[in-house]
Amino acid sequence: MLCLHNFKGVYQNMRTLNAVALGAVLAIVAQANPRLASGQGAAPLPMSVFPMSRDTIAGRIADLQRIHTPEGIEELEAVEVNGTRQWISVRGLNRKNPILLVVHGGPASAMMAMTWAYQKPWEDFFTVVNWDQRGIGKNWSPADTARLRPTMTAEQHVRDAEVIVRHVLKKLGQEKLVIMGYSWGTMFTPPLVQQHPELFHAWVGVGVAGGPPATGDVLHTRLMEIARARADTAAIGELTALAPNAPTGPQGIERALALRMWARRYDGGWYGKPTLDLFFLLSDWGPEYSAQEAATLVPATQWGARAITGSPMGSATPSYQYTVPMLFLMGRYDLHTPYTSARAHFDRIAAPRKRFITFERSAHLVMFEEPGRFLMTLVNEVLPLAGGAKPFEVMPEPLRRR
């Protein structure tokens, strides 16, 4: 099963235009204009504010999401993990709140620099940890690719995840955490939960990958159904060439990317949007990344995705027995990680508690598509499994975190 996103050339073509557009919006919002309050109308903005630099935009976003509570935590940290340096972000209003470790998808689609677009409300209830996996995101170094490529396996990611989990628990003085895998992140985290259930309150999967039957076949079948129902002759022609084991069609990652291009056109990526271009552009302005790190995110993702999908994905027969609660959060229209495959996977699982939660107007990006319902699900379904959020101490004066 491959959970791949589109990171082709259109990404680069849109960067400047979108930076200018967002810069304009932020400039208008940020400028205090007393004439608006007096009813005189807005004074013209000086042209010097357009376009805004990437660092200015990232700086304003950083200020917007700053953690001020004395109990809070807001840290970026490089962790030594099995011979590599891997970055984590730790954020929350109260460091005693349950830990939510988010394991990004892709493979190799780091999300730390786009969390500004959806994560802030989660931080009221959880201490949220985002982790850039080996060799990508903030960890990318072109000089390191030859050394790292043989290690870009699912099994190595399981070992890396264990190091991150133990480090975060020690750092925050807690015994367990909630691990939330997204897309590719749902493929290698279940074995860790099975090996070390004592470390976890629960496992949460968003856009759950894998499960019988083979996801690529399910996706191809569903896409052909949609194309035929719409009499989409162009799609039918291309999808015929992408049939499983087609003698002349692309294979491996190229086939996966081609299938998911059609999945997005049919609302199976981001519901209501025919591409994921905006999804990838959001990381341009993430304050966790330097301008150089943001600029190299695309080559890092391309390299990492090909390295991982070209490596063995593990041949052991999967076990469906778990001793921790298992929650699946799925968009009804998800075709990147098909809804029907996730449901079949869920039905095989045995766990002390399991829940399959459907987001009816979502595809693969549930936290963007239905953000309010996603937050409510975290608070109502996940948070109680970890003991709930911790209350603030009543203070007579408004102390700030130093």
Buried (B, 14 or more C-beta within 10 A) or exposed (E): BBBBBBBBEEBEEBBEEBBEEBBBEBBEEEEEEEEEEEEEEEEEEEEEBEBBEBEBBBBBBBEEBEBEBBBBBBEBEEBEBEEBBBBBBBBBBBBBBBBBBBBBBBBBBBBBBBBBBBBBEBBBBBBBBBBBBBBBBBBBEEEBBEEBBEBBBBBBBBBBBBBBBEBBBEBBEBEBBBBBBBBBBBBBBBBBBBEBEEBBBBBBBBBBBBBEEEBBBBBBBBBBEBBEEEEBEEBBEBBEEBBEEBEEBBEEBEBBBBBBBBBBBBBBBBBEBEBBBBBBBBBBBBBBBBEEBBBBBBBBBBBBBBBBBEBEBBEEEEEBEBEBBBBBBBBEBBBBBBBBBBBBBBEEBEBEEBBBBBBEBBBBBBBBBBBEBBBEBBBEBBBEBBEEBBEEEEEEEEEEBE
